[in-house]
Every structure is written in structure tokens, then in C-alpha cells.
Amino acid sequence: MNLFKKSLALLLALLLTLSLAGCGQKAQETAEEPGTPEAEAPVTPETDPDPEYTFRVAALKGPTAMGMVRMMALTETASAGYNHLYTLAAAADEVTPALIKGDLDMACVPANLAATLYQKTEGEIVTLAVNTLGVIYIVENGNAVASMADLAGQTIVAAGKGSTPEYALRYLLSENGVDPDTDVIIDWKSEHSECVSALATGAATIALLPQPFVTVAQGKIESLRVALDLTEEWDALDNGSGLITGVVVARKAFVEEHPAALEAFLEEYADSVAWVNENPADAAQLVVDYGILESAAVAEKALPYCNIVCITGEEMKEKLSGYLQVLFDAEPASVGGALPEDGFYYGA
């Protein structure tokens, strides 16, 4: 009897196996039958193959890097998603060759340089966000300047020839009836620190300075005052544009290869900027820790005037395109000889 039960069990198992095999074969034949829905390959949405891609990011020592210090700190603590490699540079020409060659994925650069790189690479550079609005000021050790028109006949020490400081100053002087070539003397220095030294020694009384150098200079010269905020002067023209200092750019190929990781990065960046603006004392210490400034006290005092932002999408395009249009109208070479096309503006 036991032998009979065992034989019956084996027979049933065999029949079940053959039945399943037949079903499998039938399903395969049905899937391979032309003209049926099963014959078509399943459509799956494109996803980033590496959503935690390690970004290689460069920023200049100054306001364009300050907004990233929170991200930099979280990277060191190995927080989820924060696994990026940061490089801090003193000048843009230290960054742009590496970006063009593909040794960097992203960089924080002056706004007009972003447009120039777009032209130079034939559209292979994309702007992700505006990260710094106007940070440029006219400071004076005296009381002669209360308007842009008051700069006529004066000597101004300045650094940043061929970049945002020069273009912004020349444009605002012209719009206020002052010829920047004949009505005022602009004494160009190679570095902002030279301008601070000239003010400190009395060799100059008026200077064009960005933050945080304004705060540094005021720490050395008690009577030094901010005479003009160039952002306010620009806004007063009400021409539909705004003064923009810095932007975040990326290689187009990188943007296309890592869409999900890029979106995550921009969210992290926006969070970092918000944290920096809301926690100036803690952010100031990080600014010092990463060698952006030497004094936490100076950094904390300067941060509220650095106009650190993270503006993306349509708003970014509106503000940046208007600013670049102004530069182009004044000097086409300042933006690479032509205005960028729509592909220059990520997410707009």
C-alpha cells in the first residue's frame, strides 16, 4: 500500500512539472508572437544610473563659495547624499580649463564668464542657478559721494578689470551721466586686497570693493563708510534686469548623464544657502574652516551683505538674461560676443 501511495505521488509530481513547463513554453510562444502586446519590450522611464554621483565642484574664495559651506561640512560627515569633491580657487582662470577639459563637473563662476564659456564651448556649458546677486559697493573715507553722479572728477581704486566689477561700474556711471573714460579716473589693481591697502595708507579715499573685502577694509579703517550699494543703484534704473555676480554652471554632457543626481544636488544646495543665511555665526566659522576668510568675525558681519541666493528655473533665466543683455549692449565681448540661447538656462 505504501508503495502504491509513493508511486502515485511521484506520478502526480511528474504530471504537475510537465504542466508547468507547458504553460511556460506557451507563455514564451505568446510573448514572441509578432503583433501581440507581449512581443513589445517593456517601456521604462529613464533613470539616473547613479543617483548619488560624486560631483566634482569648484568655487571661488568669496561669496560664491560661502553658500556651499554647509554642503562641504555634510560631505565630511558622510551624510546621505553629500558625497561631493570640492575645490576652492582664488581666481576663475584656475577653474575654467578644468571645467572645459571635463576634470570638473560644476563650477561657481562670474555670470558674464558663464556666457563666455557657453560661446567658447559651442553650447557645452549650462547654467544651473544664480548663486550671488550684487556684492559690489563704493566705499569712501570721507563724505564727498552720495550718488553715482558725485563720482565725476574722482579717482576710484578698483580690481576686477574685464569682469563683473568693471562692467557694472562702467554701466552705472554711463547711465548716470558720467563718462567712465573721461569723467573719472579708475585706477585698476590686480587684487581687491591692494585696494584695501591703498585706502588704509591714504593713497586712495574711494574704492570699488565687493564683500567681504568691504568688511575687511572697515575693520582697518574706522572712518570708512559704504557710500553706494551698486545693487541698489542698478535696481533704481528699473530696466527689467538685476545685478548678478555669480552663477553655478555645469558641463552639458554631465547634466544629461546624471539628471536625478543633479536635481538632488540642487535641492541640497538650496538647503545649504538657506542654512548659511539663517545661521551666520555658524556659517562664518565654516567659512574660516575652509579657508575662504581668515576671520569668523569678519565673515559673520559680511554674510548679510553678500546676497547669497539659489535662484533656479524661469526666475533664474529672467534675471540672468536681462543682466547679460545689459552687458551685451554695453560691450558684446563681455559675454563672449553673443547672447546665449535658451539651452544655456537649465530648467527654464
C-alpha positions as CSV (number, residue, x, y, z in Angstrom):
1,M,0.0,0.0,0.0
2,N,2.8,2.4,0.9
3,L,4.5,1.5,-2.4
4,F,1.3,2.4,-4.3
5,K,1.0,5.8,-2.5
6,K,4.6,6.6,-3.3
7,S,4.2,5.7,-6.9
8,L,1.0,7.8,-7.1
9,A,2.8,10.8,-5.5
10,L,5.6,10.6,-8.0
11,L,3.2,10.4,-10.9
12,L,1.3,13.4,-9.8
13,A,4.5,15.4,-9.3
14,L,5.7,14.5,-12.8
15,L,2.4,15.5,-14.3
16,L,2.5,18.9,-12.4
17,T,6.0,19.5,-13.6
18,L,5.1,18.8,-17.3
19,S,2.0,21.0,-16.9
20,L,4.1,24.0,-15.6
21,A,6.6,23.5,-18.3
22,G,3.9,23.6,-20.9
23,C,2.5,26.8,-19.5
24,G,5.9,28.4,-19.5
25,Q,6.5,27.4,-23.1
26,K,3.1,28.7,-24.1
27,A,3.7,32.0,-22.4
28,Q,7.1,32.3,-24.2
29,E,5.5,31.5,-27.5
30,T,2.8,34.1,-26.9
31,A,5.3,36.7,-25.9
32,E,7.3,36.0,-29.1
33,E,4.3,36.0,-31.4
34,P,4.6,39.0,-33.7
35,G,1.9,41.7,-33.5
36,T,0.9,41.0,-29.9
37,P,1.4,43.4,-27.0
38,E,3.6,40.9,-25.2
39,A,6.1,41.0,-28.1
40,E,7.0,44.6,-27.4
41,A,9.8,45.4,-25.0
42,P,8.5,47.0,-21.8
43,V,9.0,50.8,-21.7
44,T,10.7,52.0,-18.5
45,P,11.4,55.6,-17.7
46,E,15.0,56.9,-17.9
47,T,16.6,57.0,-14.5
48,D,19.9,58.2,-13.3
49,P,22.2,55.2,-13.1
50,D,23.9,56.7,-10.1
51,P,21.7,59.0,-8.1
52,E,24.4,59.6,-5.5
53,Y,27.0,60.5,-8.1
54,T,30.1,62.2,-6.7
55,F,30.2,65.7,-8.1
56,R,33.4,67.5,-8.7
57,V,32.7,71.1,-7.8
58,A,34.9,74.2,-7.9
59,A,34.1,77.6,-6.3
60,L,36.0,80.9,-5.9
61,K,37.0,82.0,-2.5
62,G,34.4,84.6,-1.7
63,P,30.6,84.8,-1.7
64,T,30.2,82.2,-4.5
65,A,31.7,79.6,-2.2
66,M,30.1,80.7,1.1
67,G,26.7,79.3,0.1
68,M,28.2,75.9,-0.2
69,V,30.0,75.6,3.2
70,R,27.1,73.7,4.7
71,M,27.3,71.1,1.9
72,M,31.0,70.9,2.3
73,A,30.6,70.2,6.1
74,L,28.0,67.5,5.5
75,T,30.2,65.8,2.9
76,E,32.9,65.5,5.6
77,T,30.4,63.8,8.0
78,A,29.4,61.4,5.2
79,S,25.8,62.4,5.4
80,A,23.5,60.7,3.0
81,G,23.7,62.2,-0.5
82,Y,26.5,64.6,0.4
83,N,29.5,62.8,-1.2
84,H,31.0,65.6,-3.4
85,L,34.5,66.7,-4.0
86,Y,35.1,70.5,-3.6
87,T,37.9,72.7,-4.9
88,L,38.4,76.3,-3.8
89,A,40.3,78.6,-6.1
90,A,41.5,82.2,-5.9
91,A,40.6,83.1,-9.5
92,A,38.3,82.0,-12.3
93,D,41.2,81.2,-14.6
94,E,42.2,78.4,-12.2
95,V,38.8,76.7,-12.7
96,T,37.7,77.2,-16.3
97,P,40.4,75.0,-18.0
98,A,39.5,72.0,-15.8
99,L,35.8,72.5,-16.4
100,I,36.3,72.6,-20.2
101,K,38.5,69.5,-20.2
102,G,36.0,67.6,-18.1
103,D,38.1,67.4,-14.9
104,L,35.3,69.2,-13.1
105,D,31.5,68.7,-13.4
106,M,30.4,72.0,-12.0
107,A,31.8,75.4,-11.1
108,C,30.8,78.7,-9.5
109,V,31.9,81.5,-11.8
110,P,31.1,85.1,-12.6
111,A,27.9,85.5,-14.6
112,N,29.5,87.0,-17.7
113,L,32.2,84.3,-17.7
114,A,29.4,81.7,-17.8
115,A,28.1,83.2,-21.0
116,T,31.6,83.5,-22.5
117,L,32.2,79.8,-21.7
118,Y,28.9,78.9,-23.4
119,Q,30.1,80.6,-26.6
120,K,33.7,79.2,-26.3
121,T,32.5,75.6,-26.0
122,E,29.7,76.0,-28.6
123,G,26.9,75.4,-26.1
124,E,28.5,72.8,-23.9
125,I,28.1,74.8,-20.7
126,V,24.7,75.0,-18.9
127,T,23.8,77.5,-16.1
128,L,22.1,75.8,-13.2
129,A,21.5,78.6,-10.8
130,V,22.2,82.2,-9.8
131,N,24.1,81.9,-6.5
132,T,25.2,85.5,-5.8
133,L,23.4,88.8,-6.6
134,G,25.3,92.1,-6.4
135,V,28.0,92.3,-3.8
136,I,29.8,95.4,-5.1
137,Y,30.0,98.7,-3.2
138,I,31.6,102.1,-3.5
139,V,33.3,102.9,-0.2
140,E,34.8,106.2,0.8
141,N,37.0,107.6,3.5
142,G,35.2,110.9,3.5
143,N,31.7,112.4,2.6
144,A,32.0,113.5,-1.0
145,V,30.0,110.8,-2.6
146,A,26.2,110.4,-2.2
147,S,25.3,109.4,-5.8
148,M,26.8,107.9,-8.9
149,A,27.0,111.4,-10.4
150,D,29.2,112.5,-7.5
151,L,32.0,110.2,-8.8
152,A,32.7,112.6,-11.7
153,G,36.1,114.1,-11.2
154,Q,37.1,111.5,-8.6
155,T,39.7,108.7,-8.6
156,I,38.5,105.2,-7.8
157,V,40.8,102.3,-7.0
158,A,39.3,99.0,-8.1
159,A,40.1,95.4,-9.0
160,G,38.3,93.1,-11.4
161,K,39.1,94.7,-14.7
162,G,37.5,92.7,-17.5
163,S,34.8,91.1,-15.3
164,T,31.7,92.0,-13.3
165,P,33.1,94.9,-11.3
166,E,34.3,96.8,-14.3
167,Y,31.2,96.2,-16.4
168,A,28.9,97.1,-13.6
169,L,30.8,100.3,-12.7
170,R,31.1,101.5,-16.3
171,Y,27.4,100.8,-17.0
172,L,26.2,102.6,-13.9
173,L,28.5,105.6,-14.5
174,S,27.2,105.9,-18.0
175,E,23.6,105.6,-17.0
176,N,24.1,108.4,-14.5
177,G,25.7,110.8,-17.0
178,V,29.3,110.1,-16.1
179,D,31.7,109.1,-18.9
180,P,33.8,106.3,-17.4
181,D,36.6,107.1,-19.9
182,T,36.9,110.8,-19.4
183,D,34.9,112.0,-16.4
184,V,36.5,109.7,-13.8
185,I,39.9,108.0,-13.2
186,I,39.7,104.3,-12.5
187,D,42.9,103.0,-11.0
188,W,42.8,99.3,-11.7
189,K,44.6,97.0,-9.2
190,S,45.3,93.3,-9.7
191,E,43.6,92.3,-6.4
192,H,41.0,93.7,-4.0
193,S,43.5,93.5,-1.2
194,E,45.6,96.1,-3.0
195,C,42.6,98.4,-2.9
196,V,42.2,97.9,0.8
197,S,45.9,98.7,1.3
198,A,45.5,101.9,-0.7
199,L,42.6,103.0,1.5
200,A,44.5,102.1,4.6
201,T,47.6,104.1,3.7
202,G,45.7,107.1,2.5
203,A,46.8,106.6,-1.1
204,A,43.1,106.5,-2.1
205,T,39.9,107.7,-0.5
206,I,37.4,106.0,-2.8
207,A,37.3,102.4,-3.8
208,L,35.1,99.8,-5.6
209,L,35.0,96.8,-3.4
210,P,33.0,93.6,-3.1
211,Q,32.0,91.9,0.1
212,P,33.7,90.6,2.2
213,F,36.5,93.0,1.4
214,V,34.3,95.9,2.4
215,T,34.0,94.5,5.9
216,V,37.8,93.8,6.0
217,A,38.5,97.4,5.0
218,Q,36.1,98.8,7.6
219,G,37.9,96.8,10.2
220,K,41.1,98.5,9.3
221,I,39.8,102.0,8.7
222,E,37.3,103.2,11.3
223,S,36.0,106.1,9.2
224,L,35.4,104.1,6.0
225,R,31.8,104.1,5.0
226,V,29.7,102.5,2.3
227,A,28.8,105.4,0.0
228,L,26.9,103.5,-2.7
229,D,25.4,100.0,-3.0
230,L,25.7,99.1,-6.7
231,T,22.9,96.6,-6.4
232,E,20.5,99.4,-5.3
233,E,21.9,101.8,-7.9
234,W,21.2,99.1,-10.6
235,D,17.7,98.4,-9.3
236,A,16.9,102.1,-9.3
237,L,17.3,102.1,-13.1
238,D,14.2,99.8,-13.3
239,N,15.3,98.3,-16.6
240,G,14.0,94.8,-16.0
241,S,17.4,93.4,-15.1
242,G,19.4,92.9,-11.9
243,L,23.0,93.0,-10.9
244,I,24.3,89.4,-10.7
245,T,27.7,88.4,-9.5
246,G,27.9,84.7,-9.7
247,V,26.3,81.6,-11.1
248,V,26.7,77.8,-10.9
249,V,27.5,76.2,-14.3
250,A,27.9,72.6,-15.4
251,R,29.1,70.6,-18.4
252,K,26.1,69.8,-20.7
253,A,27.2,66.2,-21.0
254,F,27.2,65.8,-17.2
255,V,23.8,67.3,-16.9
256,E,22.4,64.9,-19.5
257,E,24.1,61.8,-17.9
258,H,23.1,62.4,-14.3
259,P,19.6,64.1,-14.2
260,A,18.4,62.6,-10.9
261,A,21.7,63.3,-9.1
262,L,21.7,66.8,-10.4
263,E,18.2,67.5,-9.1
264,A,19.2,66.1,-5.7
265,F,22.3,68.3,-5.7
266,L,20.3,71.5,-6.4
267,E,18.0,70.7,-3.5
268,E,21.0,70.2,-1.3
269,Y,22.4,73.5,-2.5
270,A,19.2,75.4,-1.9
271,D,19.1,74.0,1.7
272,S,22.8,75.0,2.2
273,V,22.2,78.5,1.1
274,A,19.1,78.8,3.3
275,W,21.1,77.5,6.3
276,V,24.0,79.9,5.7
277,N,21.7,82.9,5.6
278,E,19.8,81.8,8.7
279,N,22.8,80.8,10.7
280,P,25.5,83.5,10.1
281,A,27.6,82.8,13.2
282,D,27.9,79.0,12.5
283,A,28.3,79.6,8.8
284,A,31.1,82.2,9.5
285,Q,33.0,79.6,11.4
286,L,32.8,77.2,8.4
287,V,33.9,79.9,6.1
288,V,37.0,80.2,8.1
289,D,37.5,76.4,8.5
290,Y,37.5,76.1,4.7
291,G,40.0,78.9,4.2
292,I,37.6,81.3,2.4
293,L,38.3,84.0,5.0
294,E,40.6,84.3,7.9
295,S,38.3,85.9,10.5
296,A,35.0,84.5,11.7
297,A,34.0,87.9,13.0
298,V,34.5,89.5,9.6
299,A,32.7,86.6,7.8
300,E,29.7,86.9,10.2
301,K,29.5,90.6,9.7
302,A,29.8,90.4,5.9
303,L,27.4,87.5,5.2
304,P,24.2,89.5,5.4
305,Y,25.6,91.8,2.6
306,C,26.8,89.1,0.3
307,N,23.4,88.5,-1.3
308,I,23.9,84.7,-1.4
309,V,21.0,83.0,-3.1
310,C,20.0,79.9,-5.1
311,I,17.7,81.0,-7.9
312,T,16.8,78.4,-10.5
313,G,14.4,77.8,-13.4
314,E,12.4,80.6,-15.0
315,E,13.3,83.2,-12.4
316,M,17.0,82.4,-13.0
317,K,16.6,82.8,-16.7
318,E,14.7,86.1,-16.4
319,K,17.2,87.7,-14.1
320,L,20.3,86.4,-15.8
321,S,19.2,87.0,-19.4
322,G,18.3,90.6,-18.5
323,Y,21.7,91.2,-16.9
324,L,23.6,89.6,-19.8
325,Q,21.6,91.7,-22.3
326,V,22.7,94.9,-20.5
327,L,26.4,93.7,-20.7
328,F,26.0,92.8,-24.3
329,D,24.5,96.2,-25.2
330,A,27.5,97.9,-23.5
331,E,30.2,95.5,-24.7
332,P,29.5,92.3,-26.7
333,A,32.9,90.9,-25.8
334,S,31.9,90.9,-22.1
335,V,29.6,87.9,-22.8
336,G,31.6,86.1,-25.5
337,G,30.3,88.2,-28.4
338,A,26.8,86.9,-28.5
339,L,23.9,86.2,-26.1
340,P,23.4,82.6,-25.0
341,E,20.5,80.6,-26.4
342,D,17.7,79.0,-24.4
343,G,19.7,75.8,-23.8
344,F,22.1,77.9,-21.6
345,Y,19.4,78.1,-18.9
346,Y,18.8,74.8,-17.1
347,G,15.2,74.0,-16.2
348,A,13.8,77.2,-17.8
